[in-house]
Amino acid sequence: MKKLGTYLIPILLIVILMNGGSNVTPVLSDIHSVNGSTAIKTSNNLYPTYNKSATYIFKEITQKIQNKFQKLGSGLFPSSPGSPLNFYGLAGEAGVGLNLLKNVNAFSSVIDTKSRQDAIQLAESIGNDLLKHTSFVNSTHVYWTISNNDTNIDLSLDFGLSGIAAFYGLLYNMTNNVLFKNTTLKLIHTIASEVYKSGKIHWNSTLANTLQRINWYPNVDFKFSSSKNLTLNGIGLGVAGVTDLTLKLQTFNISNSEVKSLFNDSLTYLLKQLQFNGTENFIPVSSQTPNLVATGYADGQTGFFDLFSRIQNYNSTLNLTNVRIGLLNWLNGTTSGNYRVDTTWWNVSEPYLVQKEFGMRYGIIGTLSILDTYSNFLNITGFSGFDFASLFNLQNVGFYSGNKFLYPEREVNGEYLNLSNYSYEFGAGGALSIFNQLANKYSFLQGFAQSIKLDLMSKVINNGSLYFLTGATLTENYNPFVGFVSIPQYIYTSFNSKFTIQSNTLNFGNQKINDTTSRGLLISTQGDKNISLSYNLTGSPSFKLTNAPATLIGWETAQTVIQFTPSHEKIEIAKLVLTIQFNSSYLQKYSIDLSGVGFDNPIIHSLTLQNDSIVKGTVEFNFSITDPSGILVSEYQIFNNKGPKQIILSGQMNSKGSDLYKIQFDSTKVLNGTYTLIVYAKDNLNHFSSQIFQFKVDNPVQSSSRPFTNEIAIIIGASLGLALAVAIILTKKYMS
């Protein structure tokens, strides 16, 4: 290895390091080693590795619910402070059972037989327990009141008898237990009896009077809460829920004349509530408040559109096409010119509540999900009003803040509420499902959905066990809308592994010959499937692959490490081809361009002058200056060492032939004393070296001539040391 030129002082070294690397962008993690000794830092995975099977998830959820069931002595699962006995509908004990059955159906291909049987048996236990706590039961009727302090019956899907009937209907469909079929039909008879009391469909819902006590529901005065014969129309709380129930029961083969009659009458009632506004159809939230409409699935036009679409598919003789298009026109805002998908409640004459809901059940995600589900219908009817990409960008359905993924449940007057909601119905769970559903159509959603899943996985998995985030607390939340009971609905949303690489170029910059720099290249798989990797490195032998993982499991990030050890002073290039195998037939290749510059500083060797040499008269200083790339500049400066520091002579060195240079110096022109000579050279790759020599002028007869004052280029204050002066001069000359 060549002898290095001597730098002047530490400050010069700092300046060189600061400026010399300014044109190199350190895209990847730098691992520096000298003379081949490596010190590789292993990188922590950017994504948590989570490989628990669907069977494991099912076992743990089933076991948690079973333990709670046994601890309470029954299946009463409290999910909110104001509802000590949550028998009711999709939000209560029936909803826990219903979610278990939905999960069994959704993941039947990946869970084992025993897990399936355990979940169904637990749902049966919940069904039997509900029957033990009925408020009334006889040979024809059965019902539950909505709480232990309330004697009123609620018929809605979310909080009433319709939701319980939906649970029993699906439970019968999966068990063939006649008890559950009979319970379903008794519930239908009870609902029908309540509906027809006044000769029309109506709900005297206790819920409308207690909405302000429910922390997740819009806290407003609905104008109609005092109505004695209140008729709510939405799926979650109204007539559409009964229509939906009776439609499902017919597909479950749980049907009789009463089921069909209630279905027909409910549908007829809803269609009579339709209001027409130009090209738009809408149905009021309440029949007593014709101007109040909503957008969400459970309470608004999106749910009506989905319900009418499913009815059309079930009974093709019904012609609901124009009704459905009118509802789409309302959501699209053909009259107002603005999408209405983000407004929870809307007064036709003026906004009644400026509020955005983001979840599946009441908000934007549910609307987008339905629109995508029926995209073929939109194409068939020539409806092209919705720009899905714009909707996602417009509604800000999720965002990052401080490197944290946030999913707000709701926004009111520009203020986000509950910034980290992870539930399926109201938060990130539903967003994950729909974003994954749409990812093939809109590529930007693939990464977004993966980010949501990553965040969910890190939040609901704690110490190897399932928990759920409520506010800032990890809890065992059994609420079927917002708790871990619905986890399988989104935690096992499957992503085909998407391979990402940090950069397709890797520049090592300038590297001293025979020294080694190692850099790590981060490679990641964002998805649920493992991938295999192989490598092919071609080009300069100065590059070497030292760490190359052969396999990445789902959601893992690893580091491939490449070393650069130049042996010659020149630009070195190579290419690393990385082959990713996703399966036996699908390969993908990435090409990474490698580059670096090997260098050494010019070598300066004095042939005639040694330190402390005595100089008399006119002398010639001779030097050998060599570098493989050739010498671009060779210069010198002579300082006096006494009194005010002065450069008394400077200039280009004269060539004496190949690698030989000389300086002519007439010592009779200066005073006797000690002087410093600095020789420096820059090669054709802009690297430089310097050498410092001290010599003494000792002429027997002092010259009467004045010193080389005309050669003075810089006068530096006497308080500055010689070393600092030299550093500044060299920095200005070569590092600017």
Number of C-alpha atoms within 10 A of each C-alpha: 9 10 11 14 19 12 15 20 12 12 15 19 13 11 14 15 11 11 12 16 12 9 8 11 11 14 15 16 15 16 17 17 16 13 12 15 11 15 12 16 14 12 12 11 14 12 18 15 16 16 12 9 12 19 18 14 19 24 18 15 23 21 15 17 22 19 12 16 18 11 10 10 10 17 29 21 23 17 20 14 9 13 17 15 21 26 33 30 28 29 23 30 28 31 28 29 29 30 22 26 21 17 19 22 12 13 17 15 10 12 19 15 11 11 20 22 12 17 24 21 16 21 27 20 17 24 23 15 19 19 18 11 17 13 15 11 17 8 8 13 17 21 27 27 23 26 17 13 10 10 12 14 23 26 35 29 28 23 26 30 30 31 27 33 31 26 28 28 27 22 22 22 18 14 13 12 13 11 12 23 23 17 24 28 23 20 25 28 19 19 25 18 12 19 19 12 10 10 8 13 21 23 24 21 24 17 18 18 15 11 17 14 12 14 10 12 10 17 11 10 11 17 11 17 17 11 14 12 15 21 22 27 28 29 26 28 26 29 29 28 29 31 26 25 24 27 22 19 24 16 11 14 12 19 18 12 8 14 21 16 13 23 22 14 15 24 19 12 18 20 16 10 17 17 15 14 14 11 15 22 21 29 24 25 26 21 18 16 16 16 18 22 23 27 30 32 28 25 27 27 29 30 26 28 24 19 21 22 19 15 20 16 11 14 10 10 9 11 12 15 13 13 20 25 20 22 23 24 23 27 25 20 18 18 13 9 9 12 19 22 27 27 23 25 24 20 15 13 8 10 13 17 15 15 21 28 30 32 29 28 22 28 31 28 31 27 27 22 21 18 19 16 15 14 14 12 16 18 10 9 12 10 14 10 14 17 9 15 12 9 16 16 10 11 16 12 24 19 13 9 7 6 7 10 18 21 27 25 27 26 18 13 9 10 12 15 14 17 18 18 24 32 29 27 24 26 30 30 27 23 31 27 24 22 25 24 18 20 18 11 13 13 12 13 20 23 16 18 23 24 16 23 26 20 18 23 18 14 15 21 15 12 7 9 10 19 22 25 21 17 12 8 9 15 15 18 18 24 22 26 23 23 22 24 29 25 25 22 20 20 19 16 18 14 17 14 19 18 18 13 15 13 15 12 16 23 18 24 18 22 19 20 21 19 18 21 26 25 23 24 24 19 17 23 22 25 23 21 18 18 20 15 17 14 17 11 18 14 12 16 14 19 25 16 15 13 16 15 14 12 15 20 20 23 24 21 22 22 21 16 22 22 22 30 24 25 17 17 19 17 15 20 17 18 18 21 15 17 16 20 17 18 11 6 6 8 13 11 13 16 16 18 15 22 20 21 21 23 24 26 25 27 23 23 17 18 13 12 18 12 13 14 14 15 20 16 13 11 13 13 15 20 21 17 23 18 23 16 18 14 19 14 14 21 17 18 17 20 20 20 16 11 7 13 19 22 21 20 19 18 12 14 21 14 15 12 9 9 14 17 20 19 18 12 16 12 19 22 17 20 18 19 14 18 19 19 20 17 24 22 25 22 23 14 21 17 19 22 21 22 19 17 16 18 17 18 19 17 17 10 8 12 14 10 10 11 16 13 12 9 13 14 12 12 11 15 11 12 8 11 11 17 13 15 16 16 19 14 13 16 16 9 9 12 14 8
